[in-house]
């Protein structure tokens, strides 16, 4: 599998997870919609990591760590979003956290978070796209 294949794999699975997040939101399963939102961001950051390092991404769910390892510039807002989204991964998985998390996941809260995640999806994709463009021009 080439580096491009690996990047395409991470992007394709992220897009699939984003679709699932949308379906879960539509069905009112808000905590799992946010969980799949986290998976989407995680996989896009892993795609960015591969595009920049040509190495296997770290086996972690911590989005800030992945962003930093990928060289993504983090504003305070981006940092906060990635930290919050990482919490969704933990809170949706573990029962002692799950019940209080589910109560917090109203339709409005979830929509706001998914809207912010939608914007966040663009960061790594832009960086991957720009690095692919620069590779194309350097090999011409």
Number of C-alpha atoms within 10 A of each C-alpha: 6 8 16 13 10 18 20 15 16 20 22 16 15 25 19 14 21 24 16 17 25 19 14 18 19 12 10 15 18 28 27 22 29 29 22 26 28 28 25 28 30 26 26 30 30 30 28 30 25 21 23 16 12 15 12 12 18 13 8 10 19 17 25 22 15 24 23 14 17 21 13 17 11 13 9 8 10 19 16 13 18 23 15 15 28 22 19 23 21 16 21 22 14 11 11 10 13 16 13 12 19 15 10 14 19 15 15 11 12 20 17 12 18 23 12 15 21 15 10 17 21 13 17 23 16 12 17 21 13 12 14 14 11 11 11 10 8 8 6 5
